[in-house]
Amino acid sequence: MTNQVQKAEEPLEIEKLGPGATILEIFHGIGIALGLSLLWTLEAIRNRFFRALDRMNVGSRTRRGSAFPPGRPRKRAQVAARH
């Protein structure tokens, strides 16, 4: 560890924002806050919905879920193999 080169610490310079950039930063913060509040509201609604389903003793689906839609798969055109 004695071989490490130590850098001289430079003083921190803070750049002042102009009036347009300040307003933009304020709107950006408001947008983030509104987005988070929307997500929290939707999560609260989802939690209430599932609590209501639990109270009504509604069980989960008995069928297994599948990544593929029901029915026969579509026939796709064969693409010639490239060699």
C-alpha positions, 0 to 999 in steps of 0.5 A, a space after each residue: 500500500 505504500 506504493 500508491 500515488 496519492 492525489 492532491 485533493 482539489 476543492 469542490 466547485 459548485 456550479 450555480 444553475 440558471 433560472 431555466 435549469 432550476 425550474 427544470 429541476 423542480 419539475 423533474 422532482 415533482 414528476 418523480 414524486 407524482 410517479 411514485 405516489 401513483 405507484 403507491 396508490 396502485 399498490 394500495 388498491 391492489 392490496 385491498 382487492 386481494 384482501 377482499 378476494 381472501 375474505 370472500 374465500 376465492 381460491 387461485 386458479 386450478 388450471 396451470 398457467 402456460 406461456 403459450 396461448 390455447 389452441 393449435 400453434 400456427 403453421 409458420 413458413 419454413 425459412 431456408 437454412 443459411 450455410 
